[in-house]
Amino acid sequence: MKSMTGYGKAEYSSNGITLTVEIKSVNNRFLDLSYKCPRSFTCLQDVMRSTVQNHLSRGKVDLFVNYYKQGDREGAVELDSELATAYVAVAKQIKKQFPSLKNDFTVSSLMKTPDVLRLSQESFNVDEISPILVETINKACENLNAMRLFEGEKLKADVLSRVKTIEETVGVIKERAPLVSKEYHDKILKKVQTVLEGSEVDESRLLMEVQLFADKSNIDEEITRLYSHISQLRSICEQTGEVGKKLDFLVQEFNRESNTICSKANDIEVTDNALKLKCEIEKIREQIQNIE
C-alpha cells in the first residue's frame, strides 16, 4: 500500500553534464503530471510522462528538471542589436522633443528594457540526453515511491486500527439487536394492559404486532454484510499495487449498511453505536483519499 504523498530526487553528473530531477506528489483521483523544465526539453515531455507512468498511477505530480552542460553558459545571454538601437533612437527623439526632461537613459536601463536581452537556448543532443533523462527520472521515482511506501504503511496501520474499532462496535450492535423486539413486546404489553385495566390481552394480536415490528427493525442482513466488508477491507490492505479505488468503493458500502441500521434500529443504543460506526468510517474515508 502506497500513499500518494511523497518526494524524490536524483542527479546525474558526468561528461560535463549535470541533470537534476525532483518529483513530488499529492493525492488526486487520476495521474495529473506537470512539468517545470528548460524550454528545450519540451520535445521530451512524452518521454518524461511515459517514464513517470511506469512508476505512478495516481496523484497530482510535479516534475522539476534542471540541466547544465559545461560550455553552454558562454554566450548564453544574447543581445537583440536592432531592438536596442531602436530603443536608443526613441530615447534621443524624446530628449529632443522634451529638452527640459532629464535624460537618465543608461546602459543599465537599456539592459532592463523588455526583449533587448534574452537567454539563448541550451544546446544538446536529444539522442544523448534522452536516456540520461529517463535514467534520472527512474531513480527519482524510486526514491519517491520509497517515501510513499513508508507513508502508506502508516496509513494502513491507522485504517486497520479503525477497522478493529468498527468490528467491536458491530459486535455490540449484534448482541443488542435481538433484545430490541423483546423489549418492544414488553413495552407494548404494558401499555395495552394499562389501557384495558386488567382485561385479558389478545396475545395472538400482540405477537403479530411484535412480529411486524421485528421484521421492520431486523438488521441481521446489514450486520452480516458489515462483517463481510471488514474481512474484505483487511484483505485489500494486504494487497500490493493500486488499492485506493477498491477501498473507496468499499467504504461507500460500509456507509450504506450503517445508514440502513440507523434507519431501521428503533433503539437508542443501536442507533448510538451505528453513529459511532459512521464516525469511524468517515475517518477511514479521509485516510484512503491519500492511498494510491
C-alpha positions in Angstrom: 0.0 0.0 0.0 1.3 3.4 -1.0 0.5 6.9 0.0 0.1 9.4 -2.8 2.2 12.0 -0.9 5.9 11.9 -1.3 9.1 13.5 -2.7 12.1 12.1 -4.6 15.3 13.5 -6.1 18.0 12.1 -8.3 21.1 13.7 -10.0 23.3 12.7 -13.0 26.7 14.3 -13.3 29.2 13.1 -15.9 31.0 14.3 -19.1 30.3 17.9 -18.2 26.5 17.3 -18.0 24.6 17.9 -14.8 21.0 16.8 -14.7 18.9 17.1 -11.6 15.3 15.7 -11.3 13.0 16.4 -8.4 9.5 14.9 -8.2 6.8 15.5 -5.6 3.2 14.2 -5.5 0.0 14.7 -3.5 -3.4 13.0 -3.7 -5.6 13.1 -6.8 -8.1 10.8 -8.3 -6.1 10.5 -11.5 -2.5 11.0 -12.6 -2.0 14.7 -13.2 1.5 15.5 -14.3 3.0 19.0 -14.5 6.5 19.8 -15.9 8.9 22.5 -14.8 11.9 22.2 -17.1 14.0 24.1 -19.6 12.1 25.1 -22.7 14.5 23.0 -24.8 13.2 19.9 -23.0 9.6 20.4 -24.4 10.3 17.8 -27.1 11.0 15.2 -24.4 7.7 15.6 -22.5 6.2 12.4 -23.9 9.3 10.5 -22.8 9.1 12.1 -19.3 5.4 11.3 -19.0 5.7 7.6 -20.0 8.6 7.2 -17.6 6.7 8.6 -14.7 3.6 6.5 -15.6 5.8 3.3 -15.2 6.0 4.2 -11.5 2.9 6.1 -10.6 -0.8 5.5 -11.4 -2.5 8.3 -9.4 -1.6 11.7 -7.8 -1.0 15.3 -8.6 2.6 15.2 -9.6 5.1 18.0 -10.2 8.3 17.1 -12.1 11.2 19.6 -11.9 14.2 19.2 -14.3 17.4 21.3 -14.1 20.0 20.9 -16.8 23.5 22.3 -17.2 26.2 21.5 -19.7 29.7 22.9 -19.3 30.4 25.5 -22.0 26.7 26.2 -22.7 26.8 29.3 -20.5 29.3 31.0 -22.8 27.3 33.4 -24.8 24.2 32.3 -23.0 22.9 35.9 -23.0 22.2 37.4 -26.4 21.7 41.0 -27.4 19.0 42.0 -29.9 21.0 44.8 -31.5 18.2 46.0 -33.8 15.8 46.4 -30.9 18.4 48.0 -28.7 19.2 50.5 -31.5 15.5 51.3 -31.9 15.1 52.0 -28.1 18.2 54.3 -28.1 16.8 56.2 -31.2 13.4 56.7 -29.5 15.2 57.9 -26.3 17.1 60.5 -28.3 13.9 61.6 -30.1 12.1 62.0 -26.8 15.0 64.1 -25.4 15.0 66.3 -28.5 11.2 66.8 -28.3 11.3 67.4 -24.5 14.6 69.1 -23.8 13.6 70.1 -20.2 13.4 66.4 -19.2 16.5 64.8 -17.6 18.0 62.1 -19.7 18.7 59.2 -17.4 18.6 56.5 -20.2 21.8 54.5 -19.4 23.2 51.2 -20.4 21.7 49.6 -17.3 18.2 50.8 -18.1 18.6 49.7 -21.7 19.5 46.2 -20.4 16.3 46.1 -18.4 14.2 47.1 -21.4 12.0 44.1 -22.5 13.4 41.7 -25.0 16.7 43.6 -25.5 18.5 40.7 -23.8 17.4 37.1 -24.0 18.8 33.8 -22.8 19.9 31.5 -25.6 18.6 28.0 -25.6 20.8 25.3 -24.1 22.2 23.2 -27.0 22.1 19.4 -26.5 21.8 16.3 -28.5 18.3 14.8 -27.9 19.5 11.3 -28.5 22.3 11.8 -25.9 20.1 13.4 -23.3 17.0 11.2 -23.6 18.4 8.0 -22.0 20.2 10.1 -19.3 16.9 11.8 -18.5 15.0 8.5 -18.4 17.5 7.0 -16.0 17.5 10.0 -13.7 13.7 10.2 -13.6 13.6 6.5 -12.8 15.8 7.0 -9.8 13.8 10.0 -8.6 10.6 8.0 -8.9 12.1 5.1 -7.0 13.1 7.5 -4.2 9.6 9.0 -4.3 8.0 5.5 -4.1 10.2 4.6 -1.2 8.8 7.5 0.7 5.2 6.8 -0.5 5.5 3.2 0.7 6.7 4.3 4.1 3.8 6.8 4.4 1.4 4.1 3.1 2.3 1.7 5.9 1.4 4.4 8.4 -2.0 4.9 6.7 -2.5 1.1 6.6 -1.9 0.9 10.4 -4.3 3.7 11.1 -7.0 2.2 8.8 -6.7 -1.3 10.4 -6.9 0.1 13.9 -10.1 1.8 13.0 -11.5 -1.4 11.3 -10.9 -3.1 14.7 -13.0 -0.5 16.4 -15.7 -0.9 13.8 -15.6 -4.7 14.3 -16.0 -4.3 18.0 -18.9 -1.8 17.6 -20.7 -4.2 15.2 -20.3 -6.9 17.8 -22.0 -4.6 20.4 -24.9 -4.0 17.9 -25.2 -7.7 17.2 -25.6 -8.5 20.9 -28.1 -5.7 21.3 -30.3 -6.4 18.2 -32.2 -9.5 19.5 -33.2 -7.7 22.7 -35.0 -4.9 20.8 -38.0 -7.0 19.8 -38.4 -8.5 23.3 -38.2 -5.0 24.9 -40.8 -3.8 22.4 -43.1 -6.7 23.3 -42.8 -5.9 27.0 -43.4 -2.2 26.4 -46.5 -2.6 24.2 -47.9 -5.3 26.5 -47.6 -2.9 29.4 -49.3 -0.2 27.5 -52.2 -2.5 26.4 -52.7 -3.8 30.0 -52.8 -0.2 31.3 -55.4 0.7 28.7 -57.5 -2.4 29.2 -57.2 -2.1 33.0 -56.6 -5.7 33.7 -58.8 -7.2 31.0 -57.5 -10.2 29.1 -55.0 -9.3 26.3 -55.3 -10.8 22.9 -51.8 -12.5 22.8 -52.0 -13.5 19.2 -52.7 -9.9 18.1 -49.9 -8.7 20.3 -47.5 -11.3 18.9 -48.5 -10.2 15.3 -47.7 -6.6 16.1 -44.4 -7.5 17.6 -43.6 -9.7 14.6 -44.3 -6.8 12.2 -42.0 -4.6 14.3 -39.3 -7.3 14.3 -39.4 -7.6 10.5 -39.1 -3.8 10.0 -36.3 -3.4 12.5 -34.3 -6.6 11.7 -30.7 -5.7 10.9 -29.2 -9.2 10.7 -28.5 -8.8 7.0 -26.7 -5.5 7.5 -24.6 -6.9 10.3 -23.6 -9.9 8.1 -22.6 -7.6 5.3 -20.6 -5.4 7.6 -18.6 -8.4 8.8 -18.0 -9.3 5.2 -16.8 -5.8 4.4 -14.5 -5.9 7.3 -12.9 -9.1 6.0 -12.6 -7.6 2.5 -11.0 -4.4 3.8 -8.4 -6.3 5.7 -7.7 -8.5 2.6 -7.3 -5.4 0.4 -4.9 -3.7 2.8 -2.6 -6.7 2.4 -2.6 -6.4 -1.4 0.1 -4.7 -3.5 -0.5 -2.2 -6.3 -3.4 0.2 -6.7 -5.9 -0.4 -3.9 -7.2 3.1 -3.2 -10.2 2.9 -5.5 -11.2 -0.5 -4.1 -11.1 0.9 -0.6 -13.0 3.9 -1.6 -15.8 1.8 -3.1 -15.8 -0.5 0.0 -16.1 2.5 2.4 -19.2 3.5 0.5 -20.7 0.1 1.2 -19.8 0.5 4.9 -21.7 3.7 4.9 -24.7 2.2 3.2 -25.1 -0.5 5.8 -24.6 1.9 8.7 -27.2 4.3 7.3 -29.7 1.4 7.0 -29.0 0.3 10.6 -29.7 3.9 11.8 -33.0 4.0 9.9 -34.2 0.5 11.0 -32.9 0.2 14.5 -35.8 1.8 16.5 -33.5 1.6 19.5 -31.4 4.4 21.0 -28.4 2.1 21.9 -28.2 0.5 18.5 -28.5 4.0 16.9 -25.8 5.4 19.1 -23.4 2.6 18.1 -24.4 2.9 14.4 -23.4 6.6 14.6 -20.1 5.6 16.2 -19.6 3.3 13.1 -20.3 6.2 10.8 -17.7 8.3 12.6 -15.0 5.7 12.3 -16.0 5.0 8.6 -15.6 8.7 7.8 -12.1 8.8 9.4 -11.2 5.8 7.2 -12.6 7.5 4.1 -10.5 10.6 4.8 -7.3 8.4 5.1 -7.9 6.4 1.9 -8.2 9.5 -0.2 -4.4 9.6 0.1 -3.9 6.0 -0.8 -2.8 5.1 -4.4 
